[in-house]
Amino acid sequence: MGASESKPTTRTFVPEVPVQFSQDLIEVLEDIPQSDFTRLQDNALRLESSVASELEKIKSEAHAILSESWSAAVSVPPAGPESLASPALLSDIETFKKHLVERQQLLENAPRKARRVAMRRRGRS
């Protein structure tokens, strides 16, 4: 459908002159004890050890941060009554006090009968 091929092609280049390796090079290559498999294993071990050391470093840094945070949290004094005095809470308390004073004035100004009724209602609730 398109201009490009659907399957990749593998190109093999063939030299015009036959390639010849010197005997010294062949002997050196044959004397190398490592194979591809052992090289892969060595690389994997190096990678594994570097990852383990980085993880250990991160773990120790996290432990230090956690211990600093813990000591800072423990050193904070517990919340006392002063910390509960928010402006909203103080205004609610003042409003409640005003309502109590108003009710007290109503009871003082009411006739005796109304006081008796109010006293009975308090006893029921």
Secondary structure, 3 states (H helix, E strand, C coil): CCCCCCCCCCCCCCCCCCCCCCHHHHHHHHHCCCCHHHHHHHHHHHHHHHHHHHHHHHHHHHHHHHHHHHHHHHHCCCCCHHHHCCHHHHHHHHHHHHHHHHHHHHHHHCCHHHHHHHHHHHHHC
